[in-house]
Amino acid sequence: MLSDPALRPGWPATLRWGPVELHPLRRADAAEWSRVRLANEEWLTRWEPSSAQSWAQRHTPTAYRAVRRRVLQRARIGLCLPFVIRVDGRLAGQVTLDNVVRGALRSGNVGYWVDSAVAGRGMASLAVALVCDHAFGPVGLHRIQADIRPENGPSQRLVERLGFRREGLFRRYLDIDGDWRDHYTYALLAEDLPGGVLGRRLARGDG
């Protein structure tokens, strides 16, 4: 599928800092992605979209290849930037800037998941900071939104530490884990952090 590079500035890209590398989803990642997702069922299920399929059915290498095709099609026309997170070379999650809108809004939504084996080490925070700085820089966005369930305190603290501000509550906003769930909406603007999101994280001593 061909597309105009002008529709997708800043993509494809590889981003790095310390032990973290972000890169586009690769065909060769299928088996590793499946293994990590299957091992993290209990850790991730309550935050994932509802599905009629079982966790095992949704996380085979074949399922990965189907997901990869869909997200890369969206990436080629500038609607999302999907990254795999690697920590010390190992696949450890994903972070995606999705629902990218150009024109007067120039906005996108950020979401992520990480392997429980790296949780609490600041790797997700580092990955989100890298994506935000890339979005405000080469991608040319002005606003990044993060929608987080009220029950997900760690994710709320993560975005707050990076400078996001809570702007409101979306009632029964997304169909997650079998029901319509409320979400807090957080946002970060390009001018909020002149020194960059990663700069704020490092200044706070988070990595």
ZIZIGI-V738696 format. One record per residue. PHI is phi in degrees with one decimal (* if undefined). Layout:
# ZIZIGI-V738696
phi-><PHI | PHI>
This chain:
# ZIZIGI-V738696
phi-><* | -91.8 | -153.7 | -80.6 | -56.4 | -65.3 | -80.3 | -137.4 | -60.2 | 80.5 | -138.8 | -74.1 | -152.7 | -123.8 | -119.6 | -141.5 | -160.1 | 55.8 | -80.7 | -101.3 | -127.5 | -114.7 | -146.5 | -59.8 | -61.7 | -108.6 | -56.8 | -71.9 | -82.3 | -56.8 | -67.7 | -67.8 | -58.5 | -59.8 | -60.9 | -67.2 | -64.8 | -63.4 | -70.4 | -110.3 | -54.8 | -63.5 | -68.6 | -106.8 | -52.2 | -69.3 | -106.5 | -98.7 | -57.3 | -63.2 | -154.2 | -78.0 | -87.3 | -72.1 | -58.1 | -62.8 | -64.3 | -79.4 | -130.5 | -82.9 | -57.1 | -63.7 | -63.3 | -58.4 | -63.4 | -67.5 | -61.0 | -59.3 | -58.6 | -64.7 | -72.0 | -71.1 | -60.9 | -66.7 | -64.8 | -66.2 | -108.0 | 82.6 | -92.7 | -158.2 | -128.7 | -96.4 | -119.6 | -84.8 | -99.1 | -116.7 | -120.1 | 52.1 | 88.5 | -97.3 | -62.4 | -134.4 | 151.1 | -143.2 | -138.5 | -131.7 | -98.9 | -120.4 | 52.3 | -70.8 | -121.5 | -98.9 | 67.3 | -71.4 | -84.7 | 48.8 | -133.2 | -156.0 | -107.8 | -105.6 | -145.1 | -156.7 | -144.4 | -136.9 | -59.9 | -59.5 | -67.6 | -110.9 | -61.8 | 84.6 | -103.3 | 83.7 | -71.8 | -65.6 | -59.1 | -64.4 | -62.4 | -64.8 | -61.2 | -61.2 | -67.4 | -62.7 | -63.4 | -65.7 | -65.4 | -76.6 | -94.8 | -58.6 | -74.8 | 83.2 | -86.7 | -111.2 | -137.2 | -123.5 | -112.1 | -130.0 | -108.7 | -134.4 | -64.1 | -57.0 | -76.0 | -95.5 | -58.5 | -59.4 | -69.4 | -62.0 | -65.2 | -60.2 | -69.8 | -63.4 | -63.6 | -86.3 | 103.9 | -67.2 | -114.8 | -73.8 | -110.7 | 165.9 | -122.7 | -97.8 | -78.8 | 43.3 | -85.2 | -132.0 | -85.0 | -123.4 | 48.5 | 90.1 | -159.7 | -78.6 | -115.0 | -64.9 | -139.9 | -76.0 | -109.0 | -113.7 | -144.4 | -132.3 | -105.7 | -56.7 | -84.1 | -65.9 | -130.9 | -57.1 | -86.5 | 90.8 | -72.4 | -63.5 | -59.5 | -64.1 | -62.0 | -69.3 | -64.6 | -80.0 | 78.0 | -88.6 | 163.0>
